[in-house]
Amino acid sequence: MDRENREIPSLPPLIGLEAFQHAAKTLSFKNTAAHLNLTASAVSHRIRNLEQYLGTPLFHRQTRALSLTVDGEAYHAAVSKLFSQLSTATNRIRQRTHAAPLRLSVLPLFASAFLIPRLPDFRARHPDIAVTIDTKSTIADLTAGEADIGIRNMTVAPSGKGVMKLLDTRAVILCTPEIAKRVRCVDDLAHETLIHCAPRPRAWMDYLSREGRPLLKPNADLWMDTIPGGLEAAQSGQGLVLTISPLAEMTAAGAKLVEPFKLIDRAATSYYLAHRPEDQTDRRIQAFRQWLGTEMARFKKDRAQK
């Protein structure tokens, strides 16, 4: 059969796949609409068309909840794998044709306290590697190609060839020296303002529960959208913030704060770097991993000598 007469394989609506991939990950049409710069009804329409093409529903649609059907879960696994392969192939070609930027998804605290102050050194060592940093607290989907490298703080160690442990952390309460004078123990928090950070909305609640004070109510609550924002609020004397050491103390605001009392570390976490295993030969990722590993080792050595 001539090549011109070969039948092209049947493909689903590609714009529907993009909408489905994000909606299946977030279980939210509203979130998907914002991500794709569409209306929620447009997202729903695209997914409906995909479902009609497949001949089966992919989601269970309840009034206030969205969940995947059995077919939806299987299809999401297949689509995620394809998106990851497509992203990897695209990046390889782009690297050969022009300098593709290395896309980093980094939590705000790690970015402001550790990465950004040291980034000029990486750029000086690798001037041919452009870097873009996304500091949104939402988790980037590496398999879908939303970022090349993710740096996250986790309680359970991830697994895989693309994972590298960076730093152990512990919970710490910080406030101004003036506030610390009147806060000596957990019960004293009832007379103060507790600063909550949106990326860790249950931090205070979980801490008070671990301390056997789940019903303790503070004098007031103050909510901030990022941990650096919470540290700045604490530095200006607006309350106490429950955050992560040693990074918190490395920020400009955190360096001026003190611990009113030491915490028993019952919920230790660690920072990890992760990338797609198939990208381990990517020279940009190899360069960044090696550089960040060296910087982290130097940081730990300096702390141990203090």
Secondary structure per residue as TSV (DSSP state, phi and psi in degrees):
chain	resnum	aa	ss	phi	psi
A	1	M	-	360.0	134.0
A	2	D	-	-64.3	148.8
A	3	R	G	-59.2	-37.0
A	4	E	G	-64.3	-24.6
A	5	N	G	-99.0	-1.2
A	6	R	S	-69.0	139.1
A	7	E	-	-76.9	131.6
A	8	I	-	-73.3	132.1
A	9	P	-	-56.5	144.4
A	10	S	-	-71.1	129.1
A	11	L	-	-121.1	148.6
A	12	P	-	-73.6	169.0
A	13	P	-	-60.4	115.9
A	14	L	H	-66.5	-34.6
A	15	I	H	-68.7	-26.1
A	16	G	H	-70.6	-35.2
A	17	L	H	-62.8	-41.9
A	18	E	H	-62.0	-44.8
A	19	A	H	-65.6	-42.2
A	20	F	H	-63.2	-44.4
A	21	Q	H	-56.5	-47.7
A	22	H	H	-73.1	-39.7
A	23	A	H	-65.7	-37.1
A	24	A	H	-68.0	-31.8
A	25	K	H	-75.3	-41.6
A	26	T	H	-97.1	-16.5
A	27	L	S	53.0	44.6
A	28	S	-	-154.4	117.5
A	29	F	H	-69.6	-33.9
A	30	K	H	-64.6	-45.4
A	31	N	H	-63.5	-40.7
A	32	T	H	-64.7	-40.4
A	33	A	H	-61.2	-43.1
A	34	A	H	-65.3	-39.8
A	35	H	H	-65.1	-38.1
A	36	L	H	-96.0	1.8
A	37	N	T	59.2	46.1
A	38	L	-	-127.0	172.4
A	39	T	-	-84.0	157.9
A	40	A	H	-62.4	-34.8
A	41	S	H	-67.5	-34.1
A	42	A	H	-66.8	-40.5
A	43	V	H	-62.9	-46.7
A	44	S	H	-60.2	-39.6
A	45	H	H	-64.3	-42.8
A	46	R	H	-63.8	-40.9
A	47	I	H	-71.3	-36.2
A	48	R	H	-60.1	-43.2
A	49	N	H	-61.4	-39.4
A	50	L	H	-66.1	-42.4
A	51	E	H	-64.0	-39.4
A	52	Q	H	-64.7	-37.9
A	53	Y	H	-64.8	-41.2
A	54	L	H	-79.8	-23.3
A	55	G	T	80.0	23.5
A	56	T	S	-157.6	146.8
A	57	P	-	-72.0	144.4
A	58	L	-	-103.7	-19.1
A	59	F	E	-128.5	148.2
A	60	H	E	-91.3	121.4
A	61	R	E	-106.3	105.5
A	62	Q	-	-101.1	174.2
A	63	T	S	-58.3	-46.3
A	64	R	S	-126.0	21.6
A	65	A	-	-147.0	153.1
A	66	L	E	-136.6	130.6
A	67	S	E	-142.5	157.3
A	68	L	E	-82.8	142.4
A	69	T	-	-76.9	175.1
A	70	V	H	-60.2	-44.6
A	71	D	H	-64.4	-37.3
A	72	G	H	-63.2	-41.2
A	73	E	H	-64.7	-43.3
A	74	A	H	-66.0	-40.9
A	75	Y	H	-68.8	-37.4
A	76	H	H	-62.7	-40.8
A	77	A	H	-61.4	-41.6
A	78	A	H	-69.8	-43.0
A	79	V	H	-66.9	-40.1
A	80	S	H	-60.3	-41.7
A	81	K	H	-63.9	-42.0
A	82	L	H	-65.8	-41.4
A	83	F	H	-62.1	-40.4
A	84	S	H	-64.1	-44.3
A	85	Q	H	-64.6	-40.0
A	86	L	H	-65.2	-41.5
A	87	S	H	-62.9	-43.0
A	88	T	H	-63.8	-46.2
A	89	A	H	-63.0	-39.7
A	90	T	H	-64.1	-45.4
A	91	N	H	-63.0	-37.9
A	92	R	H	-64.2	-41.7
A	93	I	H	-68.1	-42.5
A	94	R	H	-62.2	-35.5
A	95	Q	H	-65.2	-31.1
A	96	R	H	-80.0	-26.3
A	97	T	H	-97.8	-32.5
A	98	H	S	-162.7	166.6
A	99	A	-	-74.7	101.9
A	100	A	-	-75.2	136.1
A	101	P	-	-69.6	148.8
A	102	L	E	-84.5	116.3
A	103	R	E	-96.6	119.6
A	104	L	E	-110.7	133.7
A	105	S	E	-109.9	109.8
A	106	V	E	-131.4	134.4
A	107	L	-	-61.8	145.1
A	108	P	H	-54.4	-42.1
A	109	L	H	-65.2	-46.1
A	110	F	H	-63.0	-39.5
A	111	A	I	-63.7	-48.7
A	112	S	I	-75.1	-36.0
A	113	A	I	-84.1	-36.4
A	114	F	I	-118.6	-52.7
A	115	L	I	-73.3	-54.3
A	116	I	H	-61.1	-41.8
A	117	P	H	-61.7	-26.4
A	118	R	H	-97.6	-9.7
A	119	L	H	-60.2	-34.4
A	120	P	H	-55.2	-32.4
A	121	D	H	-66.5	-43.6
A	122	F	H	-62.7	-42.7
A	123	R	H	-66.1	-34.1
A	124	A	H	-70.0	-35.8
A	125	R	H	-77.8	-27.2
A	126	H	-	-133.5	67.9
A	127	P	T	-64.6	-17.2
A	128	D	T	-85.5	-5.2
A	129	I	-	-106.4	108.9
A	130	A	-	-78.6	144.9
A	131	V	E	-125.5	133.7
A	132	T	E	-121.4	138.9
A	133	I	E	-122.6	124.8
A	134	D	E	-106.5	117.4
A	135	T	-	-106.2	20.4
A	136	K	-	-65.9	146.9
A	137	S	S	-76.5	-15.6
A	138	T	S	-67.8	147.0
A	139	I	-	-81.3	121.8
A	140	A	-	-71.8	140.8
A	141	D	-	-87.9	101.5
A	142	L	T	-66.4	-36.5
A	143	T	T	-66.3	-26.6
A	144	A	T	-89.6	1.8
A	145	G	T	80.7	20.3
A	146	E	S	-74.9	-18.7
A	147	A	-	-159.0	160.9
A	148	D	S	-89.5	-36.3
A	149	I	E	-135.8	137.4
A	150	G	E	-118.6	140.6
A	151	I	E	-123.9	116.9
A	152	R	E	-135.4	154.4
A	153	N	E	-100.0	122.4
A	154	M	E	-135.8	151.6
A	155	T	S	-87.0	-27.3
A	156	V	S	-116.0	130.1
A	157	A	-	-67.0	127.6
A	158	P	-	-72.9	164.8
A	159	S	-	-122.5	165.0
A	160	G	S	124.6	161.6
A	161	K	T	-68.5	-22.4
A	162	G	T	-92.2	16.3
A	163	V	E	-109.8	137.2
A	164	M	E	-137.6	125.3
A	165	K	E	-73.7	137.6
A	166	L	E	-109.8	-53.8
A	167	L	E	-156.8	133.1
A	168	D	E	-82.1	143.1
A	169	T	E	-130.5	168.1
A	170	R	E	-141.1	156.6
A	171	A	E	-74.1	145.0
A	172	V	E	-149.4	140.2
A	173	I	E	-97.7	131.6
A	174	L	E	-127.9	147.1
A	175	C	B	-161.2	178.9
A	176	T	-	-73.4	158.0
A	177	P	H	-58.2	-32.5
A	178	E	H	-64.6	-44.9
A	179	I	H	-68.6	-37.6
A	180	A	H	-59.8	-27.8
A	181	K	T	-63.5	-27.3
A	182	R	T	-108.7	2.5
A	183	V	-	-116.5	104.7
A	184	R	-	-110.8	-18.8
A	185	C	S	-154.9	177.2
A	186	V	G	-58.0	-42.5
A	187	D	G	-61.9	-27.4
A	188	D	G	-67.1	-18.1
A	189	L	G	-65.2	-19.9
A	190	A	G	-64.1	-19.1
A	191	H	G	-100.6	5.6
A	192	E	S	-121.0	174.4
A	193	T	E	-95.3	127.0
A	194	L	E	-98.3	129.5
A	195	I	E	-95.3	119.8
A	196	H	E	-102.4	144.9
A	197	C	E	-115.0	127.0
A	198	A	T	-53.9	-38.1
A	199	P	T	-63.4	-22.1
A	200	R	S	-130.3	67.7
A	201	P	T	-64.8	-24.5
A	202	R	T	-99.8	8.8
A	203	A	H	-57.3	-52.3
A	204	W	H	-65.6	-43.3
A	205	M	H	-59.4	-45.6
A	206	D	H	-66.5	-39.7
A	207	Y	H	-63.2	-46.7
A	208	L	H	-64.2	-35.0
A	209	S	H	-65.9	-43.1
A	210	R	H	-63.1	-30.0
A	211	E	T	-86.7	3.2
A	212	G	T	76.8	20.9
A	213	R	-	-124.9	50.7
A	214	P	T	-64.6	-21.6
A	215	L	T	-97.2	2.7
A	216	L	-	-65.3	129.3
A	217	K	-	-114.0	126.5
A	218	P	-	-75.2	168.5
A	219	N	S	-62.7	-34.7
A	220	A	E	-160.7	162.8
A	221	D	E	-122.9	142.8
A	222	L	E	-131.3	127.7
A	223	W	E	-107.6	134.8
A	224	M	E	-124.6	153.8
A	225	D	S	-83.3	-17.4
A	226	T	S	-137.7	162.0
A	227	I	H	-67.3	-43.6
A	228	P	H	-56.7	-37.7
A	229	G	H	-64.4	-38.8
A	230	G	H	-63.5	-37.8
A	231	L	H	-66.7	-39.0
A	232	E	H	-65.5	-39.0
A	233	A	H	-64.0	-41.5
A	234	A	H	-65.1	-39.9
A	235	Q	H	-63.9	-28.7
A	236	S	T	-87.5	8.7
A	237	G	T	83.2	20.4
A	238	Q	S	-87.9	-4.9
A	239	G	-	156.2	-163.8
A	240	L	E	-110.9	139.4
A	241	V	E	-116.3	136.6
A	242	L	E	-97.8	114.8
A	243	T	E	-140.7	-158.2
A	244	I	E	-119.9	125.4
A	245	S	E	-102.8	143.2
A	246	P	T	-95.5	0.6
A	247	L	T	-66.7	-39.1
A	248	A	G	-57.0	-42.4
A	249	E	G	-70.5	-11.4
A	250	M	G	-87.8	-9.7
A	251	T	S	-81.9	162.4
A	252	A	T	-60.3	-41.4
A	253	A	T	-73.2	-44.6
A	254	G	G	-64.5	-29.1
A	255	A	G	-65.0	-18.7
A	256	K	G	-97.3	2.2
A	257	L	-	-104.0	163.3
A	258	V	B	-132.4	164.4
A	259	E	-	-90.3	120.4
A	260	P	S	-67.2	-33.8
A	261	F	S	-159.2	154.8
A	262	K	-	-76.5	144.6
A	263	L	-	-98.8	145.8
A	264	I	-	-79.5	120.5
A	265	D	-	-79.8	94.2
A	266	R	S	-104.1	-2.8
A	267	A	S	-140.0	57.4
A	268	A	-	-66.5	146.0
A	269	T	E	-131.2	173.2
A	270	S	E	-144.0	152.7
A	271	Y	E	-92.1	139.4
A	272	Y	E	-131.3	146.3
A	273	L	E	-99.3	138.5
A	274	A	E	-141.5	145.5
A	275	H	E	-147.7	170.0
A	276	R	-	-65.7	131.9
A	277	P	G	-55.2	-35.2
A	278	E	G	-70.4	-9.5
A	279	D	G	-97.0	11.0
A	280	Q	T	-66.2	-17.5
A	281	T	T	-94.5	-1.5
A	282	D	-	-64.0	119.5
A	283	R	H	-61.6	-32.8
A	284	R	H	-65.3	-43.4
A	285	I	H	-70.4	-39.4
A	286	Q	H	-60.4	-43.9
A	287	A	H	-64.3	-42.7
A	288	F	H	-69.8	-42.4
A	289	R	H	-58.4	-47.5
A	290	Q	H	-63.8	-44.2
A	291	W	H	-64.1	-47.7
A	292	L	H	-65.9	-38.0
A	293	G	H	-60.8	-41.0
A	294	T	H	-65.9	-43.9
A	295	E	H	-63.8	-39.5
A	296	M	H	-67.9	-40.4
A	297	A	H	-63.0	-40.2
A	298	R	H	-64.9	-40.4
A	299	F	H	-63.2	-45.7
A	300	K	H	-64.2	-38.3
A	301	K	H	-65.1	-43.1
A	302	D	H	-63.3	-39.4
A	303	R	H	-66.5	-38.3
A	304	A	H	-67.1	-27.4
A	305	Q	H	-85.5	-10.1
A	306	K	-	-81.1	360.0
